[in-house]
Amino acid sequence: MKKELTIGLIGFGCVGFGLYEILNQSRLIDARIKRIVVKDRYKRREIGQENFSFSVSDILEDEEINVVVELIDDSEQAFEMVKKAFAAGKDVVSANKKMIAEHLDELLELAEENEVSFLYEGAVGGSIPILRNLEEYYNNDTLTSLEGIVNGTTNYILTKSNSGIGYDEALAEAQKLGFAESNPTLDVDGYDSKYKLSILLKHAFGLTVQPKSLFNLGIRHVSDHAVSYAREKGYRIKLFSRAEKLGDKVVGFVAPHFVKSDHFAFGVNDEFNAVVLQGLFSDQQLFLGKGAGSHPTASAVLSDISALKFNYKYEYRKSESNGEVEFSNDFFVKIYLESKYIEAINEVPFYHVDELFQSDHINYQTGWVKFSELKTFDFNHKEEVSLVVLPEPLRESIPSNKMANRPLLENLYT
């Protein structure tokens, strides 16, 4: 049964204004924004000051408002607001991926207790309707893997890097276009992608995995030589949020990957996002769409608002049927590891080595490492090291070779 939607909007930044624009332009949904609550009463905005109020209670205590749309940056403040909205009997739509990733099970319990809906399509993949598809289309299919470019900022920077533009110049260009924040750490160090992977794991495999349990390596230290190596091999570099089923366990992490030309994501460039799903019955499918900018994310938020007209709720069927499947960091991955300093490479134990290169300017090594050991290193803060995952399937085990687990490169220039 359809219901009338009266919206209280919290936050009026890039996505909030985008939602205001497209909601006023859409002729396909009967919903209106009654109140907009913002924090800074002195900030200049695209619409008049008379449209805003400055206390969340103006929304929570308004009985006519039945939908709260939360679009602020502060995840802990958003968490408190959403809990209060549930307690007030209001449905909630959010795009706050950090809040959702860190508190999802508690939020779902509160939503169920108060008999309200909690939707958050805009939290993952921009305009791509990936969560709804995981809930509806794949609810009876066993997924075996997902690989996602789910951060438009890093994909834009890597696109420019793959074309020969340096990291600093590409980042400055992304900031100028509004794709990157003035402090881009959450994007370029892979935290944003990690929060999104946590959410995807819930809908794809039925697992609750806290972000702190997930490894994230961003693109800040992808070197010019790694880009050249990719070009020589016919690869491109993409930042993947990746998860796979290996036997009775699910593994997942965020890291830069070399991608072959026949991979679906090879030609996904600029601010576009893409998620590639592999299903037991449906085989491989690509979901593609813009992942950065005001309107793409706002369109996903609007789709959630539209779904609320029919009292839509996520069902989380995979959570009910995942059986004995558990999340694990116990697997092997093939990597490219590069540094000017031999000692930095030799810190990482390799179980099988495929390629070595050594010179007075650059050294690198490729081969198989145990991920549980790799995860102990904070590569985001190792400026002298560049690590990229090679395009090989993850493995539960690998045969070691005679050179494994000992330093392979020697300092020939001392």
SETORRO-81553 format. One line per field, with one value per residue (C-alpha): x, y, z; residue in three letters. Coordinates in Angstrom, 2 decimals. Example, Ala and Ser with C-alpha at 12.3 -4.5 7.8 and 13.67 -1.06 7.14 Angstrom:
2
x	[12.30 13.67]
y	[-4.50 -1.06]
z	[7.80 7.14]
resn	[ala ser]
This chain:
414
x	[0.00 1.31 1.77 2.33 5.94 6.87 10.62 12.85 16.30 19.36 22.34 22.52 25.93 26.72 24.28 21.63 21.42 21.44 18.48 16.63 17.16 16.13 13.19 11.82 12.41 10.98 7.42 7.40 7.36 4.86 7.06 8.06 10.75 9.09 12.13 15.89 18.15 21.74 24.51 25.99 23.40 25.87 27.01 25.93 23.78 22.08 18.61 17.31 17.92 14.18 14.30 16.47 16.19 19.00 17.68 17.10 14.19 12.31 12.20 11.92 8.99 7.08 4.41 3.73 7.30 7.46 10.82 14.17 16.92 20.31 23.14 25.82 29.53 29.89 29.21 28.77 26.48 24.52 24.25 22.63 20.23 19.17 18.50 16.29 14.46 13.72 12.46 10.15 8.66 10.17 11.65 15.26 17.27 21.02 24.15 26.58 28.70 30.95 28.00 26.28 29.40 30.24 26.73 24.59 23.40 22.44 20.59 18.71 17.64 16.38 14.55 12.82 11.87 10.25 8.70 10.34 12.47 16.18 17.48 20.93 21.44 23.34 26.04 27.62 28.47 26.91 24.16 24.57 21.57 23.83 22.23 18.71 19.98 21.82 18.64 16.20 17.90 20.54 18.44 18.31 21.73 24.96 27.53 31.11 32.88 32.54 35.04 34.08 35.44 33.33 35.21 34.99 37.82 40.46 39.27 39.56 43.12 44.16 42.67 44.92 47.88 47.36 47.59 50.95 49.78 51.46 49.54 49.79 48.58 45.73 44.63 44.66 42.51 40.05 39.80 39.18 36.33 34.79 35.51 38.06 37.97 40.63 41.76 41.45 42.70 39.46 39.39 43.03 43.95 41.03 38.92 35.84 36.11 36.52 33.29 31.49 33.00 31.72 28.19 28.54 29.64 26.39 24.18 26.25 27.28 25.19 28.24 28.69 32.35 33.45 35.59 38.45 38.71 39.19 42.54 42.61 45.45 44.84 46.53 48.69 51.91 51.24 54.55 55.35 57.25 54.18 52.22 54.98 54.98 51.22 51.64 54.32 52.10 48.97 47.33 45.64 45.54 42.19 41.36 39.15 36.93 37.13 35.47 35.43 34.22 37.09 35.68 33.56 34.95 34.66 37.72 37.86 40.06 40.70 43.86 45.13 44.94 46.52 43.61 43.86 42.35 39.63 38.39 35.03 36.55 39.49 37.67 35.87 37.45 37.24 34.62 32.68 32.11 31.66 30.79 31.43 29.48 30.07 27.11 26.84 23.87 23.91 27.63 29.34 27.57 28.75 26.99 28.28 27.48 28.79 30.18 31.08 29.17 25.96 23.28 24.48 24.36 21.22 19.51 20.21 18.81 15.71 15.24 15.15 12.60 10.48 10.70 9.37 6.06 5.53 7.00 10.04 12.60 15.79 15.23 18.85 18.08 21.78 22.22 19.60 21.04 24.83 25.17 28.71 30.36 32.75 34.99 38.68 42.08 43.65 44.51 47.29 47.47 49.96 51.48 53.92 56.06 58.41 60.75 63.97 65.04 65.73 65.20 61.59 60.84 62.59 60.38 57.47 57.72 57.11 56.06 56.62 58.61 58.01 59.99 62.86 64.29 67.09 68.87 70.45 67.16 64.35 63.76 60.66 59.54 56.42 55.00 52.67 52.28 50.05 47.42 47.17 50.85 50.55 47.67 49.98 51.77 50.36 51.32 49.37 52.10 55.04 55.90 58.88 56.80 54.41 52.16 49.72 47.81 48.49 45.63 45.61 42.81 43.13 44.19 43.71 47.21 50.22 53.34 56.34 59.62 63.17 63.66 60.61 60.65 64.14 65.53 65.79 67.22 70.70 72.12 74.70 75.46 76.88]
y	[0.00 3.44 6.03 9.76 10.71 13.84 14.22 15.71 16.23 16.39 17.88 20.02 19.41 18.05 15.13 16.99 19.76 17.18 15.43 18.74 19.45 16.09 15.68 19.01 18.03 14.50 13.99 10.31 10.46 12.14 13.24 16.56 17.93 19.74 20.61 20.85 20.85 22.10 22.76 26.07 28.84 31.29 29.22 30.50 27.98 27.56 28.30 30.91 30.86 30.62 26.99 25.84 25.08 24.23 21.64 17.97 18.01 20.12 16.98 14.35 16.07 16.83 14.14 14.89 13.92 10.15 9.87 11.12 11.43 11.64 13.06 14.40 13.58 12.90 9.16 9.12 12.14 10.52 7.30 9.14 10.97 7.79 6.00 8.90 8.86 5.14 5.76 8.44 5.87 7.36 5.50 6.43 6.75 7.28 7.45 7.42 4.37 4.65 4.78 1.87 -0.30 0.21 -0.04 -1.99 -4.87 -2.54 -0.26 -3.19 -4.38 -0.91 -0.53 -3.87 -2.98 0.24 -1.34 1.09 0.78 1.56 1.93 3.04 2.38 5.67 4.43 2.09 2.68 6.07 5.66 1.86 0.00 -2.72 -3.34 -3.67 -6.13 -8.17 -8.28 -9.03 -10.52 -12.55 -13.61 -17.20 -17.36 -18.27 -15.59 -16.75 -13.41 -9.66 -7.06 -3.43 -0.07 1.76 5.03 7.56 9.72 7.00 5.70 9.19 9.55 6.09 6.80 9.84 7.89 5.14 7.91 9.12 11.96 12.00 11.32 14.85 16.46 13.94 14.50 18.28 17.88 15.63 18.21 20.99 19.00 18.28 14.53 14.70 16.46 18.93 16.15 13.06 10.48 8.48 8.04 7.62 5.33 3.01 3.64 4.71 1.58 -0.54 0.76 -0.04 -3.53 -4.17 -3.32 -5.42 -8.44 -8.22 -8.21 -10.52 -13.18 -12.50 -11.71 -8.92 -7.87 -4.81 -2.40 -2.72 -6.41 -5.55 -4.74 -1.53 -0.28 2.78 4.34 7.04 5.04 3.47 4.32 5.53 2.29 0.23 2.17 1.47 -2.22 -2.30 -0.68 -3.20 -6.12 -4.70 -4.08 -1.11 -0.38 -0.24 0.02 -2.98 -3.81 -7.56 -10.58 -14.26 -17.59 -20.02 -23.34 -22.73 -19.27 -15.79 -13.57 -9.87 -6.79 -3.45 -2.91 -1.69 -4.44 -4.96 -5.63 -7.49 -6.11 -8.79 -7.86 -6.06 -3.23 -2.58 0.19 1.70 5.13 8.57 8.93 5.82 2.91 -0.73 -3.90 -7.29 -10.18 -13.88 -16.12 -19.88 -19.80 -16.32 -16.40 -12.99 -9.63 -6.01 -3.08 0.27 3.87 7.21 7.04 10.63 13.87 15.30 13.80 10.16 9.54 11.64 9.46 6.39 8.19 9.08 5.45 4.52 7.25 5.93 2.37 3.59 4.47 0.70 0.06 -1.66 -3.25 -5.21 -8.87 -10.00 -13.53 -14.34 -13.65 -16.27 -18.90 -18.45 -21.59 -22.21 -19.67 -17.41 -14.50 -15.32 -13.77 -17.19 -17.34 -16.61 -13.71 -12.92 -9.44 -7.03 -5.43 -2.59 -0.30 1.63 -0.08 -3.81 -4.15 -2.97 -5.74 -8.41 -7.61 -9.35 -13.17 -14.69 -18.34 -18.59 -16.14 -15.68 -12.61 -10.54 -7.25 -5.28 -2.06 0.93 2.88 0.38 -3.16 -5.31 -8.84 -10.75 -13.88 -15.44 -14.24 -15.33 -12.64 -12.99 -12.01 -9.27 -7.76 -7.01 -4.29 -0.77 -0.09 3.18 4.61 2.95 5.70 3.77 0.71 0.20 -2.88 -3.96 -7.25 -9.30 -10.76 -14.29 -16.10 -16.13 -19.51 -21.49 -22.94 -22.77 -24.89 -23.13 -23.01 -23.35 -19.57 -18.95 -17.32 -15.87 -12.58 -12.83 -9.46 -8.49 -5.03 -5.02 -1.32 -0.88]
z	[0.00 -0.91 1.79 1.72 2.34 4.27 4.64 7.26 5.73 7.99 6.17 3.07 1.58 -1.86 -1.70 0.30 -2.25 -5.05 -3.45 -3.08 -6.78 -8.19 -5.81 -7.01 -10.63 -10.45 -11.57 -10.65 -6.87 -4.59 -1.68 -0.21 2.07 4.96 7.05 6.43 9.48 9.20 11.72 10.57 10.45 8.86 5.89 2.47 0.63 -2.72 -1.35 1.07 4.82 5.47 4.31 7.21 10.90 13.30 15.73 14.93 17.37 14.81 12.68 15.40 17.13 13.93 13.71 10.04 9.09 8.59 6.75 8.01 5.40 7.12 4.98 7.35 7.56 11.29 11.70 15.48 15.47 12.64 14.68 17.59 15.26 13.49 16.78 17.89 14.56 14.99 18.52 17.12 14.71 11.53 8.58 7.85 4.65 5.03 2.89 5.83 5.02 8.10 10.50 8.77 8.60 12.27 13.74 11.26 13.45 16.30 13.89 12.36 15.79 16.70 13.39 13.93 17.51 16.31 13.18 10.77 7.63 7.32 3.75 2.56 -1.16 -1.48 0.92 -1.66 -5.29 -5.97 -8.55 -8.85 -7.35 -5.99 -2.57 -3.94 -6.55 -3.94 -1.87 -4.68 -7.74 -5.89 -2.91 -4.21 -5.87 -4.09 -4.74 -5.12 -5.47 -5.80 -6.95 -6.68 -7.68 -5.13 -4.72 -7.54 -6.20 -6.32 -9.67 -11.12 -9.78 -11.01 -14.43 -14.71 -13.31 -15.87 -18.50 -17.16 -14.87 -11.45 -8.24 -6.84 -10.07 -10.45 -6.84 -7.29 -10.41 -8.53 -5.75 -8.25 -9.80 -6.39 -6.49 -3.63 -0.27 0.81 3.20 0.96 3.49 3.77 0.00 -1.00 1.92 1.21 4.33 2.38 0.24 3.38 4.94 1.71 1.58 5.11 3.94 0.78 2.82 4.78 1.69 -0.52 2.00 5.11 7.25 9.76 9.54 11.46 9.40 11.90 10.91 7.23 5.63 3.61 1.46 -0.67 -3.67 -2.08 -2.57 -5.96 -7.62 -11.13 -11.63 -10.68 -13.30 -15.85 -14.87 -15.47 -18.88 -19.88 -18.90 -20.50 -17.11 -15.49 -11.76 -9.94 -6.25 -5.49 -2.58 -3.01 -1.40 -2.36 -1.08 -0.50 0.63 3.73 4.41 2.94 2.55 1.74 1.66 -0.07 -2.13 -5.52 -8.14 -11.53 -13.90 -17.21 -20.42 -20.44 -16.96 -16.82 -14.80 -17.16 -19.03 -16.03 -15.78 -14.15 -11.41 -12.44 -10.07 -10.98 -9.10 -10.69 -9.15 -9.75 -8.94 -8.84 -11.23 -12.79 -13.67 -13.98 -14.13 -14.16 -12.47 -13.68 -12.82 -11.62 -8.12 -7.34 -7.53 -6.16 -8.38 -8.68 -4.92 -4.55 -7.16 -5.02 -1.97 -3.97 -4.97 -1.28 -0.58 -3.42 -2.04 1.30 -0.36 -0.43 3.07 1.58 3.91 3.28 4.16 4.75 3.60 3.26 6.98 7.75 5.40 5.54 7.69 8.84 6.53 8.41 7.52 7.42 6.68 6.17 2.47 -0.01 -2.46 -5.20 -4.98 -6.58 -3.85 -4.72 -2.85 -3.25 -0.04 -0.15 3.60 3.24 0.74 2.79 5.80 4.06 4.00 0.56 0.29 -3.45 -5.58 -9.29 -10.28 -8.86 -10.06 -8.48 -9.45 -7.77 -8.20 -7.77 -6.50 -6.74 -6.12 -7.15 -5.61 -3.09 0.48 3.35 3.77 7.55 7.71 5.10 7.09 10.02 8.02 7.77 4.17 4.09 6.31 4.54 2.09 0.72 -0.31 -3.23 -3.14 -5.85 -6.04 -9.16 -11.27 -9.88 -8.01 -4.25 -2.89 0.30 -0.06 -2.38 -2.85 -1.32 -3.17 -1.91 -1.72 0.47 3.89 3.66 2.32 -1.45 -2.41 -1.30 -0.96 -3.71 -3.54 -0.03]
resn	[met lys lys glu leu thr ile gly leu ile gly phe gly cys val gly phe gly leu tyr glu ile leu asn gln ser arg leu ile asp ala arg ile lys arg ile val val lys asp arg tyr lys arg arg glu ile gly gln glu asn phe ser phe ser val ser asp ile leu glu asp glu glu ile asn val val val glu leu ile asp asp ser glu gln ala phe glu met val lys lys ala phe ala ala gly lys asp val val ser ala asn lys lys met ile ala glu his leu asp glu leu leu glu leu ala glu glu asn glu val ser phe leu tyr glu gly ala val gly gly ser ile pro ile leu arg asn leu glu glu tyr tyr asn asn asp thr leu thr ser leu glu gly ile val asn gly thr thr asn tyr ile leu thr lys ser asn ser gly ile gly tyr asp glu ala leu ala glu ala gln lys leu gly phe ala glu ser asn pro thr leu asp val asp gly tyr asp ser lys tyr lys leu ser ile leu leu lys his ala phe gly leu thr val gln pro lys ser leu phe asn leu gly ile arg his val ser asp his ala val ser tyr ala arg glu lys gly tyr arg ile lys leu phe ser arg ala glu lys leu gly asp lys val val gly phe val ala pro his phe val lys ser asp his phe ala phe gly val asn asp glu phe asn ala val val leu gln gly leu phe ser asp gln gln leu phe leu gly lys gly ala gly ser his pro thr ala ser ala val leu ser asp ile ser ala leu lys phe asn tyr lys tyr glu tyr arg lys ser glu ser asn gly glu val glu phe ser asn asp phe phe val lys ile tyr leu glu ser lys tyr ile glu ala ile asn glu val pro phe tyr his val asp glu leu phe gln ser asp his ile asn tyr gln thr gly trp val lys phe ser glu leu lys thr phe asp phe asn his lys glu glu val ser leu val val leu pro glu pro leu arg glu ser ile pro ser asn lys met ala asn arg pro leu leu glu asn leu tyr thr]
